[in-house]
Amino acid sequence: MQYDDIVFNVKITSTAKKLAEKYGYLPYMVQRYYEILHDWEEVRLFLEGNEKGIRQSIRCNDLKIKCKELERILRSKHVVLEKIPWTLHGYWILHSDTSIGALHEYLRGYYYIQGPASMIPPYVLAPRPKEVVADLAAAPGGKTTQIAQLMKNTGIVVAIEKNNRRIKALISNIRRLGVKNTIVLNMDARKIKEFNNYFDKVLLDAPCTGEGLIPLKPERKTSRTIFDLKKMHMLQVELLNLAIRITRPGGFIVYSTCSIAPEENEYVLFKALEKNENIKILKIQLPIGVNGLEEYKNIKFGKEFKYTRRLYPYLTGTEGFFIALLKKIS
């Protein structure tokens, strides 16, 4: 596509080089942060925010326990909790004498250790009991089990994962959390030939560079090149086109990534909407985050792109994330 040469051609300035050296990033990444934020001081705040890390959080699994009861039990074990106000089931872990993943309540499936931003896409998708829902990149199962929880273990969830190693964690978490409405398919979602116009709702939390996870995984500062980014973009476009194909008319799709890269987010949507005229971007009602980008590198995506949501660690105290809600019109 003609815009690829613009999007994936990064001209690095001296300011980007200096900040990259100071904070330990590949220079092309820092230059792109300026293209997103349009202010070097804001870029510095973003980079500083990534140095602070993120508080651990959990999602109460009310398929197995009432959340108030879980609160009581954990507090009796000297776990200090704080409700995450913009989630139904999320809690910050402010302190715990024991590793939160080593408690019996975790092993019993009473909660799932999950990032606060990672909880948002299933809430935005809003699956209802008895619906038929697909999760196209399901492992390790945080969002899959959350979808099943919101559906009250009714209906059908089709969880698709191609990675043989990661699928073990997916199946383990499904069993541990008491999920009973989920079918697991070990395959590349792009090879699906069936299910045209079939699912009520589809979640595509797409494989990505993880550029929003730098507060948790500092190695991501240098582990992905611009070529890796372009390769991931191409995969994401394929998967989003698939998600659109298998969603029924009137159905909904959530596209999300743990990345703040426009190349993996708005630009993926831009291409998908050019190919699929039957898709509409809906406004996400969320009290945190900022509007998505309406343009990038002078490429105008469209005013409706402001309805998508971006989460930056320095502003939200969460992982960096992107979320878009789409409706298939016909």
ROBA-525929 format. One line per field, with one value per residue: residue in one letter; z, y, x of N, C-alpha, C in turn; residue number from 1. Coordinates in steps of 0.02 Angstrom, whole numbers. Example, Ala and Ser with C-alpha at 12.3 -4.5 7.8 and 13.67 -1.06 7.14 Angstrom:
<nodes>
code	[A S]
n.pz	[390 354]
n.py	[-284 -112]
n.px	[660 642]
ca.pz	[390 357]
ca.py	[-225 -53]
ca.px	[615 684]
c.pz	[390 394]
c.py	[-165 2]
c.px	[660 645]
pos	[1 2]
</nodes>
This chain:
<nodes>
code	[M Q Y D D I V F N V K I T S T A K K L A E K Y G Y L P Y M V Q R Y Y E I L H D W E E V R L F L E G N E K G I R Q S I R C N D L K I K C K E L E R I L R S K H V V L E K I P W T L H G Y W I L H S D T S I G A L H E Y L R G Y Y Y I Q G P A S M I P P Y V L A P R P K E V V A D L A A A P G G K T T Q I A Q L M K N T G I V V A I E K N N R R I K A L I S N I R R L G V K N T I V L N M D A R K I K E F N N Y F D K V L L D A P C T G E G L I P L K P E R K T S R T I F D L K K M H M L Q V E L L N L A I R I T R P G G F I V Y S T C S I A P E E N E Y V L F K A L E K N E N I K I L K I Q L P I G V N G L E E Y K N I K F G K E F K Y T R R L Y P Y L T G T E G F F I A L L K K I S]
n.pz	[0 -32 78 166 145 198 332 387 372 460 508 600 727 809 939 970 966 1076 1186 1172 1199 1332 1400 1356 1237 1069 942 838 897 993 913 847 953 969 850 881 999 979 1051 1134 1271 1320 1271 1349 1475 1452 1433 1559 1635 1597 1666 1794 1822 1855 1964 2033 1989 2006 1943 2005 2004 1981 1944 2029 2158 2263 2247 2359 2459 2421 2440 2581 2621 2567 2632 2762 2751 2751 2634 2551 2472 2336 2257 2082 2004 1877 1833 1841 1914 1955 2053 2131 2195 2336 2437 2491 2598 2551 2393 2268 2176 2238 2332 2404 2360 2234 2166 2173 2083 2111 2076 1945 1892 1820 1710 1732 1618 1527 1565 1510 1368 1359 1436 1357 1242 1294 1310 1312 1410 1335 1206 1056 1045 988 1023 957 976 1094 1205 1355 1414 1495 1448 1381 1484 1558 1471 1468 1601 1604 1525 1607 1605 1505 1337 1199 1190 1076 1080 1006 970 908 951 1012 1136 1215 1220 1317 1437 1419 1419 1547 1627 1593 1648 1783 1822 1815 1697 1580 1459 1345 1194 1135 1004 925 819 676 666 546 453 457 372 383 470 421 444 571 714 861 930 924 989 958 1023 976 922 955 959 1089 1141 1234 1353 1413 1544 1621 1558 1525 1427 1308 1256 1165 1089 972 801 669 561 618 671 555 501 601 591 466 493 588 513 428 523 577 466 452 574 549 442 500 591 627 533 614 724 843 859 949 936 997 1069 1163 1143 1099 975 826 705 733 772 746 610 565 581 490 365 367 368 245 162 203 193 270 404 558 668 839 979 1127 1292 1420 1569 1579 1493 1325 1173 1017 878 752 643 574 545 447 378 357 454 491 567 649 712 831 922 964 1091 1186 1300 1403 1501 1586 1607 1651 1739 1702 1592 1429 1305 1171 1111 1013 964 857 742 640 502 394]
n.py	[-60 115 200 133 155 280 266 167 218 291 440 484 600 709 737 629 527 560 549 416 354 393 332 202 147 87 201 228 201 301 414 392 406 542 575 532 602 734 824 855 863 797 672 643 634 523 424 428 385 252 200 180 66 -46 -70 -228 -326 -406 -508 -541 -697 -726 -838 -935 -883 -758 -587 -503 -596 -649 -537 -528 -648 -634 -520 -568 -640 -551 -476 -327 -240 -141 -79 -73 61 73 -53 -204 -315 -301 -281 -185 -242 -193 -233 -386 -519 -641 -713 -672 -764 -884 -917 -1018 -983 -932 -1047 -1119 -1055 -938 -811 -717 -672 -523 -389 -219 -143 -244 -304 -227 -241 -359 -309 -201 -269 -334 -465 -566 -677 -835 -801 -821 -823 -774 -790 -740 -747 -825 -876 -826 -849 -756 -657 -740 -820 -719 -672 -786 -782 -662 -704 -789 -924 -979 -1004 -1005 -1003 -988 -1022 -982 -1031 -1037 -1069 -1201 -1216 -1112 -1143 -1237 -1167 -1094 -1194 -1244 -1133 -1114 -1229 -1214 -1100 -1140 -1135 -1180 -1167 -1160 -1192 -1253 -1219 -1275 -1195 -1096 -949 -884 -980 -1020 -1072 -1086 -1025 -901 -746 -782 -771 -689 -598 -546 -557 -487 -483 -437 -522 -438 -314 -283 -156 -80 -138 -107 -49 -164 -256 -218 -258 -247 -125 -135 -247 -261 -226 -103 -179 -294 -235 -200 -326 -380 -293 -330 -458 -426 -353 -454 -537 -453 -430 -560 -572 -482 -545 -663 -619 -593 -499 -350 -386 -373 -317 -317 -243 -251 -209 -235 -124 37 79 162 97 -30 -15 107 116 -14 -29 69 14 -101 -47 16 -93 -157 -101 -114 -90 -5 115 122 229 218 205 254 293 318 348 411 490 399 412 527 554 514 547 636 564 547 468 475 559 479 396 447 392 275 204 251 200 261 221 322 408 333 233 102 -41 2 23 -13 6 -36 -25 -106 -113 -225 -185 -241]
n.px	[43 22 42 124 261 275 232 317 442 560 629 761 791 911 872 789 884 965 875 842 963 980 872 877 822 785 825 728 607 587 582 462 374 373 308 183 146 186 264 412 433 322 350 462 400 321 420 482 374 366 471 430 355 214 78 33 -110 -272 -407 -563 -645 -800 -869 -837 -830 -902 -862 -852 -834 -712 -632 -639 -576 -446 -401 -396 -284 -185 -174 -174 -297 -362 -501 -515 -579 -641 -670 -768 -729 -599 -447 -320 -167 -101 -18 55 93 129 173 59 22 39 -52 -183 -309 -287 -244 -362 -438 -505 -469 -387 -228 -203 -171 -226 -266 -280 -398 -497 -538 -630 -738 -777 -817 -926 -996 -1143 -1247 -1276 -1237 -1137 -969 -807 -634 -490 -352 -305 -227 -139 -263 -327 -420 -509 -564 -621 -719 -802 -842 -916 -1019 -1080 -1048 -1126 -1194 -1077 -903 -775 -613 -465 -301 -140 -12 77 141 92 -41 -59 -58 -175 -276 -255 -288 -423 -479 -442 -512 -641 -715 -838 -899 -823 -739 -587 -476 -335 -251 -201 -283 -303 -323 -451 -593 -726 -874 -919 -999 -1049 -1024 -1085 -1008 -838 -677 -523 -382 -243 -92 60 193 208 234 174 202 319 343 330 409 556 648 585 617 718 701 627 630 605 570 517 404 333 308 226 118 64 17 -81 -174 -221 -283 -381 -463 -510 -582 -685 -749 -802 -893 -1064 -1188 -1234 -1167 -1027 -857 -708 -555 -395 -235 -83 -3 63 85 47 58 17 -109 -212 -176 -190 -328 -369 -332 -412 -541 -543 -550 -665 -817 -927 -913 -916 -846 -870 -906 -811 -854 -764 -683 -548 -391 -353 -414 -409 -291 -323 -250 -88 78 40 -53 -219 -332 -467 -608 -685 -597 -560 -644 -591 -482 -339 -217 -95 46 102 -2 -112 -70 -70 -40 21 -102 -217 -381 -520 -689 -796 -933 -1021 -1109 -1178]
ca.pz	[0 -41 141 204 140 244 402 411 359 518 505 671 743 862 1004 980 982 1145 1233 1165 1236 1404 1428 1336 1184 1001 923 796 940 1025 861 835 1009 953 797 914 1051 951 1100 1163 1344 1331 1259 1408 1528 1433 1447 1632 1660 1584 1714 1860 1832 1864 2021 2016 1995 1996 1926 2042 1961 2015 1928 2085 2223 2263 2254 2428 2498 2404 2476 2652 2630 2553 2686 2820 2738 2749 2568 2550 2407 2319 2198 2023 1998 1811 1817 1884 1953 1962 2115 2138 2253 2366 2478 2509 2631 2510 2321 2254 2135 2277 2381 2387 2324 2164 2140 2168 2029 2135 2042 1891 1893 1755 1708 1733 1550 1494 1582 1478 1305 1368 1459 1299 1199 1330 1290 1353 1417 1279 1142 1027 1044 970 1046 902 997 1160 1260 1403 1435 1539 1418 1366 1546 1577 1427 1495 1664 1589 1496 1660 1585 1457 1268 1175 1175 1037 1095 955 985 865 983 1050 1205 1251 1227 1380 1488 1405 1443 1620 1658 1583 1698 1851 1836 1813 1635 1551 1396 1297 1149 1117 940 918 748 654 652 477 411 464 310 401 518 392 472 620 785 886 950 914 1019 930 1060 924 935 941 982 1162 1156 1293 1412 1434 1617 1649 1522 1496 1369 1247 1231 1113 1061 909 751 627 517 659 676 492 496 647 561 412 526 621 460 408 577 584 410 470 626 516 401 539 633 593 526 677 778 866 861 985 916 1049 1075 1218 1108 1086 907 776 653 755 798 699 540 551 571 428 309 371 349 173 128 226 199 313 473 588 732 891 1034 1188 1354 1467 1606 1576 1426 1281 1108 967 832 690 589 594 491 397 348 392 462 494 631 691 747 899 964 992 1156 1198 1370 1412 1571 1627 1620 1680 1786 1676 1533 1370 1272 1121 1108 965 961 789 728 571 483 348]
ca.py	[0 174 232 94 187 337 244 127 253 335 483 493 665 708 735 559 488 576 520 343 334 404 285 134 126 95 270 234 200 367 461 380 434 612 579 519 651 801 868 818 859 744 610 630 611 454 381 425 343 182 179 173 2 -47 -111 -292 -325 -470 -507 -589 -743 -740 -904 -980 -851 -689 -544 -480 -651 -652 -481 -546 -700 -609 -473 -608 -666 -492 -447 -261 -232 -79 -90 -33 89 67 -123 -237 -369 -291 -254 -174 -274 -143 -269 -455 -552 -699 -704 -677 -823 -943 -929 -1071 -954 -928 -1115 -1140 -1019 -883 -750 -723 -616 -491 -317 -180 -126 -307 -321 -182 -264 -399 -266 -163 -317 -344 -526 -580 -748 -874 -780 -861 -774 -800 -757 -763 -757 -834 -891 -881 -862 -705 -627 -795 -838 -661 -674 -840 -757 -613 -741 -833 -993 -1001 -991 -1039 -965 -1025 -993 -1006 -1017 -1079 -1086 -1263 -1208 -1066 -1171 -1274 -1119 -1078 -1250 -1247 -1078 -1129 -1279 -1188 -1049 -1170 -1117 -1240 -1152 -1141 -1241 -1231 -1241 -1264 -1183 -1027 -922 -862 -1038 -1035 -1065 -1087 -974 -836 -712 -831 -754 -628 -551 -572 -520 -496 -452 -462 -528 -373 -304 -272 -92 -51 -177 -89 -43 -231 -294 -167 -283 -227 -63 -149 -315 -261 -178 -77 -234 -334 -197 -206 -396 -387 -255 -369 -511 -397 -336 -517 -562 -410 -446 -623 -557 -450 -596 -714 -586 -588 -430 -327 -408 -326 -339 -276 -251 -221 -231 -207 -82 105 93 173 47 -91 4 145 101 -78 -14 108 -33 -146 -9 27 -155 -178 -41 -129 -85 61 123 148 265 180 243 232 353 329 346 469 472 373 460 539 553 497 564 672 519 559 407 493 586 426 361 474 351 222 225 238 204 270 207 382 442 289 185 35 -56 38 -18 17 -30 -11 -62 -102 -146 -247 -159 -288]
ca.px	[0 62 58 173 326 276 224 373 505 569 687 778 821 961 837 768 944 986 828 848 1024 969 823 892 777 806 807 669 548 578 560 390 336 363 258 119 131 200 295 467 424 273 387 502 354 303 478 489 320 383 522 400 323 142 56 2 -184 -307 -478 -604 -682 -863 -896 -821 -835 -925 -804 -848 -806 -640 -601 -634 -526 -379 -381 -379 -217 -140 -170 -206 -329 -397 -544 -502 -646 -670 -681 -818 -701 -527 -419 -249 -135 -56 32 41 150 145 162 -13 12 54 -105 -230 -366 -267 -245 -432 -470 -547 -449 -338 -181 -215 -158 -288 -287 -298 -467 -544 -569 -691 -793 -799 -852 -989 -1031 -1202 -1263 -1304 -1211 -1083 -914 -741 -572 -448 -283 -334 -182 -145 -331 -356 -480 -556 -601 -661 -778 -846 -868 -968 -1075 -1105 -1035 -1176 -1175 -1017 -842 -726 -547 -418 -231 -98 51 69 165 48 -108 -61 -79 -245 -318 -247 -326 -494 -498 -433 -563 -708 -750 -868 -933 -771 -707 -519 -451 -263 -240 -191 -349 -307 -339 -522 -631 -797 -897 -935 -1058 -1073 -1018 -1117 -955 -770 -621 -456 -327 -197 -20 90 262 208 266 142 221 387 349 335 461 602 684 549 646 768 692 589 652 551 550 472 342 296 285 170 63 35 -21 -139 -222 -252 -326 -440 -507 -543 -631 -743 -783 -838 -944 -1129 -1214 -1262 -1123 -977 -788 -660 -485 -353 -165 -44 46 41 109 -5 66 -17 -174 -253 -159 -221 -399 -375 -330 -471 -601 -540 -569 -731 -859 -984 -890 -921 -812 -914 -873 -800 -865 -713 -662 -475 -363 -364 -441 -363 -263 -361 -201 -20 125 -1 -102 -282 -371 -538 -629 -714 -544 -556 -687 -550 -453 -269 -196 -23 63 115 -66 -163 -43 -84 -1 1 -151 -261 -445 -569 -752 -823 -997 -1031 -1174 -1213]
c.pz	[0 26 181 202 186 316 428 394 414 511 576 680 799 931 1020 999 1054 1197 1231 1204 1311 1435 1403 1282 1116 976 882 839 969 973 847 892 999 899 825 958 1031 1000 1136 1239 1361 1319 1320 1466 1515 1451 1522 1662 1651 1634 1782 1873 1844 1923 1996 2028 1981 1974 1965 1992 1995 1988 1986 2153 2215 2280 2325 2473 2484 2439 2549 2664 2620 2607 2750 2813 2726 2678 2568 2479 2398 2256 2141 2000 1930 1787 1864 1933 1970 2028 2106 2199 2280 2408 2489 2540 2590 2437 2304 2210 2173 2329 2356 2345 2250 2132 2131 2113 2051 2103 1990 1896 1824 1760 1703 1663 1512 1509 1540 1414 1314 1393 1400 1251 1228 1307 1339 1359 1353 1210 1118 1012 1025 1000 1000 919 1073 1218 1290 1435 1481 1511 1401 1428 1571 1535 1452 1560 1651 1557 1545 1641 1539 1386 1248 1164 1135 1045 1047 972 944 898 1028 1123 1245 1262 1291 1437 1480 1434 1519 1654 1650 1636 1768 1870 1829 1752 1600 1482 1337 1259 1128 1050 934 843 735 633 579 429 417 398 324 440 487 422 529 692 802 901 942 950 982 971 1024 950 915 968 1058 1183 1214 1358 1439 1509 1651 1620 1488 1435 1304 1219 1170 1075 994 862 712 579 554 664 612 483 540 620 508 439 556 570 437 460 585 526 422 521 596 477 442 587 594 583 590 736 792 869 906 960 969 1043 1138 1189 1099 1015 859 720 669 774 746 626 518 538 505 367 308 349 275 135 144 239 246 387 497 655 781 946 1096 1248 1407 1502 1607 1504 1386 1214 1063 919 769 630 618 535 431 356 388 394 460 563 678 730 818 947 993 1055 1161 1273 1372 1486 1614 1644 1660 1733 1766 1622 1478 1329 1220 1116 1057 966 892 786 654 550 440 327]
c.py	[62 206 195 127 247 313 209 157 306 374 506 560 657 704 664 516 498 544 443 318 340 351 213 105 124 163 276 235 269 419 453 407 509 620 568 578 723 850 829 813 805 675 592 605 539 406 374 381 269 155 161 105 10 -92 -175 -288 -395 -457 -562 -631 -763 -800 -952 -949 -780 -644 -517 -533 -658 -595 -499 -597 -673 -561 -511 -639 -610 -468 -381 -248 -161 -91 -45 -4 80 -5 -151 -285 -360 -260 -242 -214 -224 -175 -340 -486 -611 -682 -718 -737 -888 -959 -983 -1045 -946 -997 -1142 -1103 -963 -816 -765 -662 -584 -416 -278 -161 -188 -328 -282 -211 -309 -358 -225 -207 -332 -406 -541 -656 -775 -850 -829 -812 -809 -757 -783 -772 -767 -844 -826 -889 -810 -678 -681 -811 -780 -657 -726 -818 -708 -646 -790 -907 -1022 -985 -1030 -988 -1010 -989 -1024 -984 -1064 -1103 -1147 -1257 -1165 -1096 -1212 -1229 -1100 -1132 -1254 -1194 -1088 -1178 -1250 -1139 -1076 -1151 -1180 -1228 -1139 -1201 -1213 -1261 -1224 -1258 -1110 -1000 -902 -918 -1058 -1022 -1061 -1024 -906 -809 -753 -804 -689 -575 -586 -526 -538 -453 -476 -472 -462 -370 -296 -207 -56 -85 -160 -78 -111 -271 -245 -191 -265 -160 -75 -214 -318 -207 -152 -131 -282 -301 -204 -276 -407 -352 -297 -426 -484 -378 -400 -541 -519 -420 -511 -611 -526 -502 -643 -685 -579 -514 -409 -346 -358 -359 -291 -294 -215 -248 -202 -167 -12 127 105 121 -18 -78 41 128 33 -68 21 62 -78 -110 8 -34 -175 -117 -52 -126 -13 62 154 182 220 225 217 293 364 325 409 444 443 427 466 543 537 508 594 626 525 495 421 515 532 388 388 434 291 249 204 246 208 260 270 421 399 241 113 18 -7 -6 23 -26 4 -56 -51 -137 -164 -230 -208 -343]
c.px	[44 84 112 242 332 276 286 441 514 634 704 815 872 929 815 828 967 940 832 909 1013 925 830 847 814 782 743 605 535 556 486 348 324 309 188 99 144 231 350 462 374 306 429 459 333 359 489 435 334 434 492 368 248 125 23 -74 -212 -379 -514 -644 -747 -901 -886 -832 -863 -866 -797 -818 -731 -603 -588 -578 -456 -355 -364 -309 -167 -125 -209 -231 -357 -437 -521 -569 -679 -674 -735 -786 -627 -507 -344 -225 -84 -2 8 102 175 134 89 -29 24 0 -153 -289 -350 -272 -316 -470 -515 -529 -396 -292 -180 -203 -223 -312 -311 -370 -518 -576 -630 -751 -821 -838 -921 -1027 -1088 -1212 -1296 -1281 -1157 -1025 -849 -686 -517 -374 -285 -284 -152 -214 -362 -421 -532 -597 -642 -724 -827 -879 -925 -1029 -1106 -1102 -1089 -1153 -1113 -961 -795 -658 -496 -347 -187 -34 43 91 116 -21 -115 -84 -152 -291 -315 -289 -401 -518 -495 -488 -634 -749 -774 -900 -886 -743 -639 -499 -377 -247 -226 -259 -357 -327 -413 -558 -706 -815 -911 -1000 -1090 -1075 -1055 -1064 -888 -720 -557 -409 -264 -126 14 161 265 239 233 162 289 393 357 393 508 641 650 575 691 755 655 614 592 527 503 403 300 269 224 108 27 -8 -85 -194 -259 -303 -389 -488 -544 -597 -695 -783 -825 -890 -1009 -1148 -1250 -1219 -1068 -907 -749 -590 -443 -282 -135 14 18 62 51 -2 28 -90 -215 -239 -186 -296 -412 -377 -392 -535 -602 -564 -641 -775 -918 -966 -893 -884 -861 -874 -869 -810 -817 -684 -587 -452 -378 -390 -387 -341 -306 -314 -132 26 88 -46 -167 -323 -446 -558 -656 -660 -534 -599 -650 -515 -381 -254 -120 -6 72 52 -115 -137 -56 -33 -22 -46 -189 -323 -491 -630 -783 -891 -1001 -1102 -1213 -1166]
pos	[1 2 3 4 5 6 7 8 9 10 11 12 13 14 15 16 17 18 19 20 21 22 23 24 25 26 27 28 29 30 31 32 33 34 35 36 37 38 39 40 41 42 43 44 45 46 47 48 49 50 51 52 53 54 55 56 57 58 59 60 61 62 63 64 65 66 67 68 69 70 71 72 73 74 75 76 77 78 79 80 81 82 83 84 85 86 87 88 89 90 91 92 93 94 95 96 97 98 99 100 101 102 103 104 105 106 107 108 109 110 111 112 113 114 115 116 117 118 119 120 121 122 123 124 125 126 127 128 129 130 131 132 133 134 135 136 137 138 139 140 141 142 143 144 145 146 147 148 149 150 151 152 153 154 155 156 157 158 159 160 161 162 163 164 165 166 167 168 169 170 171 172 173 174 175 176 177 178 179 180 181 182 183 184 185 186 187 188 189 190 191 192 193 194 195 196 197 198 199 200 201 202 203 204 205 206 207 208 209 210 211 212 213 214 215 216 217 218 219 220 221 222 223 224 225 226 227 228 229 230 231 232 233 234 235 236 237 238 239 240 241 242 243 244 245 246 247 248 249 250 251 252 253 254 255 256 257 258 259 260 261 262 263 264 265 266 267 268 269 270 271 272 273 274 275 276 277 278 279 280 281 282 283 284 285 286 287 288 289 290 291 292 293 294 295 296 297 298 299 300 301 302 303 304 305 306 307 308 309 310 311 312 313 314 315 316 317 318 319 320 321 322 323 324 325 326 327 328 329 330]
</nodes>
